[in-house]
């Protein structure tokens, strides 16, 4: 998977899929902002719910493109049983995660830490959730915490069973992005508590967690190849293909590959 060679028709398919990703992201935002009620507890857009048609549409598009181009690389092809295992795992994680992660584990402890430190005046900064700058600061810091939590999931044996589910597929395509486990939700939330101490509002926290999750969907593909200067800053499919190489445990960031470059865990797709 490290040295993937693309034929001309496969390069064209990658461009088509990349265009579909951009269009799907825009559609997801439009559906969430214009046609879905906001979350009753946080007032945030329900981006994950709105993204379901995008997930299905892009998985179908990728499958069609691999068939039409006769995609030769086994990892990037589709196997129905494997793809369905990934999709069903994702649906299970979302059902339990809606109860256990978002509300019981992710939001409630975060809210408690945030409120206590706020009442004691211990916040490092104050980030009003309505201001655009708060989103970007929270988004950048969230991915830093994700990096360390993700890296720990690979390097600490106790945490690996939860995250290892995501790496258990024999294929590497967009359906693989949905292969998640409930066990990981039971442990990963601890890594985000420092954001509460820094002053990231719980509503901002939930919003950026959704955006971070959605970003990671499109990097699970073998069709999209190198993306030039973007690869110096952002995680791309080329970076994440390395991460899913079972011989390596590298490239842990979710959005900003700068963290891997900074902390010595970056490997390029040669």
C-alpha positions in Angstrom: 0.0 0.0 0.0 3.0 2.3 0.4 4.0 2.4 -3.2 0.7 2.7 -5.1 1.2 3.3 -8.9 -1.7 4.9 -10.7 -2.7 4.4 -14.3 -4.1 7.4 -16.3 -7.7 6.3 -16.0 -7.2 5.7 -12.2 -5.9 9.3 -11.9 -9.0 10.5 -13.6 -11.1 8.5 -11.3 -9.3 10.0 -8.3 -10.1 13.5 -9.6 -13.8 12.6 -10.0 -13.9 11.2 -6.5 -12.2 14.3 -5.1 -14.8 16.4 -6.9 -17.5 14.3 -5.3 -15.9 14.8 -1.9 -16.0 18.6 -2.3 -19.6 18.5 -3.5 -20.6 16.1 -0.8 -19.1 18.4 1.9 -21.1 21.3 0.6 -24.3 19.3 0.4 -23.7 18.1 4.0 -23.4 21.7 5.3 -26.4 22.8 3.3 -28.6 20.0 4.7 -27.4 20.5 8.2 -27.9 24.3 8.2 -31.1 24.5 6.2 -33.1 21.3 6.6 -32.2 19.8 9.9 -33.2 21.1 13.4 -30.2 22.0 15.6 -29.2 19.8 18.4 -31.5 20.5 21.4 -28.7 20.4 24.0 -25.9 22.3 22.3 -27.6 24.2 19.5 -25.0 22.9 17.0 -25.6 21.7 13.5 -26.2 18.0 13.3 -23.4 17.4 10.8 -23.0 13.7 11.3 -26.7 13.1 10.7 -26.6 15.3 7.6 -23.5 13.5 6.3 -25.2 10.1 6.0 -26.3 10.6 2.4 -22.8 11.9 1.6 -21.2 8.7 3.1 -23.5 6.4 1.0 -23.2 8.5 -2.2 -19.4 8.6 -2.0 -19.0 5.0 -1.2 -21.2 4.1 -4.2 -19.2 6.5 -6.4 -15.9 5.0 -5.3 -17.2 1.5 -5.9 -18.3 2.4 -9.4 -15.0 4.1 -10.2 -13.0 1.0 -9.1 -15.2 -1.2 -11.3 -15.1 1.1 -14.4 -11.3 1.6 -14.2 -10.6 -2.0 -13.4 -8.7 -0.9 -10.3 -5.9 -3.4 -9.8 -4.8 -2.7 -6.3 -6.5 -5.2 -4.0 -6.5 -2.9 -1.0 -8.6 -0.3 -2.8 -11.2 -2.7 -4.3 -14.5 -3.5 -2.7 -15.6 -6.8 -1.1 -19.3 -6.8 -0.2 -18.9 -8.7 3.1 -15.9 -6.5 4.2 -17.7 -3.3 3.3 -20.9 -4.3 5.0 -18.9 -5.2 8.1 -17.4 -1.7 8.1 -20.7 0.0 7.6 -22.6 -2.0 10.2 -19.8 -1.4 12.7 -20.2 2.3 12.0 -23.9 2.2 12.5 -23.5 0.3 15.8 -20.9 2.8 17.0 -23.2 5.8 16.1 -26.2 4.3 17.9 -24.3 3.5 21.1 -22.1 6.6 20.7 -25.1 8.9 20.6 -25.9 7.7 24.1 -22.6 6.7 25.7 -20.1 9.0 24.0 -21.7 12.3 23.1 -23.9 12.7 26.1 -22.7 10.4 28.9 -19.0 10.3 28.4 -17.9 13.0 26.0 -20.2 15.9 26.9 -21.1 15.5 30.6 -17.5 15.1 32.0 -16.3 17.8 29.7 -19.1 20.1 30.8 -18.4 19.4 34.5 -14.7 20.2 34.1 -15.4 23.3 32.0 -18.0 24.6 34.5 -15.9 24.0 37.6 -12.8 25.6 36.2 -14.9 28.5 34.9 -16.4 29.1 38.3 -12.9 29.0 39.9 -11.5 31.3 37.3 -8.9 28.8 36.1 -9.5 29.0 32.4 -6.4 29.9 30.4 -8.5 31.8 27.9 -12.1 32.6 27.3 -13.5 31.5 23.9 -17.1 32.6 23.3 -18.7 29.8 21.2 -20.4 32.2 18.8 -17.3 33.9 17.5 -15.6 32.5 14.4 -12.2 32.7 15.9 -13.3 30.3 18.7 -14.1 27.7 16.1 -10.7 27.8 14.5 -8.8 27.8 17.7 -10.9 24.9 19.1 -10.5 23.0 15.8 -6.7 23.3 15.8 -6.4 22.3 19.5 -8.9 19.5 19.1 -6.8 17.8 16.5 -3.7 18.2 18.7 -5.6 16.3 21.4 -6.8 13.8 18.8 -3.3 13.2 17.7 -2.1 12.2 21.1 -5.2 10.1 21.9 -4.8 8.4 18.5 -1.1 7.8 19.0 -1.7 6.4 22.4 -4.3 4.0 21.0 -1.5 2.5 18.8 1.2 2.5 21.4 -0.6 1.4 24.6 -1.7 -2.2 24.4 -4.7 -1.6 26.7 -6.2 0.9 24.2 -5.3 -0.9 21.0 -8.3 -3.4 21.0 -10.7 -0.5 20.8 -8.9 1.2 17.9 -7.7 -2.0 16.3 -11.2 -2.6 15.0 -10.7 0.3 12.6 -7.6 -1.3 11.2 -9.1 -4.8 10.9 -10.4 -4.5 7.3 -8.7 -6.3 4.5 -9.5 -3.4 2.2 -8.8 0.3 2.2 -11.7 2.3 0.8 -14.3 4.8 2.0 -16.3 2.2 3.8 -13.3 1.5 6.0 -13.7 5.0 7.5 -17.0 3.8 9.1 -15.4 0.8 10.8 -15.3 2.2 14.3 -15.8 0.6 17.8 -17.8 1.5 20.9 -14.8 0.6 23.1 -12.7 3.4 21.6 -15.5 5.9 22.6 -15.2 4.7 26.2 -11.5 5.8 26.4 -10.7 8.5 23.9 -12.8 11.2 25.6 -10.2 11.6 28.4 -7.7 13.1 26.0 -10.0 16.1 25.3 -10.4 17.3 28.9 -7.4 19.6 28.6 -9.4 21.6 26.1 -11.9 22.3 28.9 -9.1 23.7 31.1 -8.0 25.9 28.2 -11.5 27.4 28.0 -13.0 25.7 24.9 -16.7 25.9 25.4 -18.6 22.6 25.4 -20.7 23.7 22.4 -17.6 24.5 20.4 -16.0 21.2 21.5 -18.9 19.2 20.1 -19.0 21.2 16.9 -15.3 20.7 16.1 -15.4 17.1 17.1 -18.0 16.6 14.3 -16.0 18.5 11.7 -12.8 16.5 12.7 -14.7 13.2 12.3 -16.1 14.2 8.9 -12.8 15.3 7.5 -11.3 11.9 8.2 -13.8 10.1 6.1 -12.4 11.2 2.7 -8.8 10.2 3.4 -9.7 6.5 3.4 -9.3 5.8 -0.3 -6.7 4.5 -2.7 -8.1 6.4 -5.7 -7.0 9.9 -4.7 -3.3 10.3 -5.2 -0.9 13.1 -4.2 -2.2 16.6 -3.6 0.8 18.8 -3.8 1.4 21.6 -1.2 -1.7 20.6 0.7 0.2 17.6 2.0 2.6 19.8 4.0 -0.3 21.0 6.2 -3.3 18.6 6.0 -3.7 14.9 6.3 -4.4 13.5 2.8 -5.2 10.0 1.5 -1.5 9.5 0.7 -0.6 10.1 4.4 -3.4 8.0 5.8 -2.6 5.0 3.5 0.7 4.9 5.3 -1.2 4.9 8.6 -3.2 1.9 7.6 -0.1 0.0 6.5 0.0 -2.7 9.2 3.8 -2.7 9.2 3.8 0.9 10.4 2.3 2.9 13.2 2.8 6.4 11.9 0.8 9.5 10.7 -1.7 9.8 13.6 -3.1 13.3 13.0 -6.8 13.6 12.0 -6.6 16.9 10.0 -3.3 18.6 10.4 -0.3 16.5 9.4 1.9 19.2 10.9 1.5 17.5 14.2 3.1 14.3 12.8 5.9 16.3 11.3 6.4 18.2 14.6 6.4 15.1 16.9 8.4 12.8 14.7 5.7 10.3 13.6 5.5 11.3 9.9 6.2 8.9 7.1 5.7 10.0 3.5 4.2 7.7 0.8 7.3 7.1 -1.3 
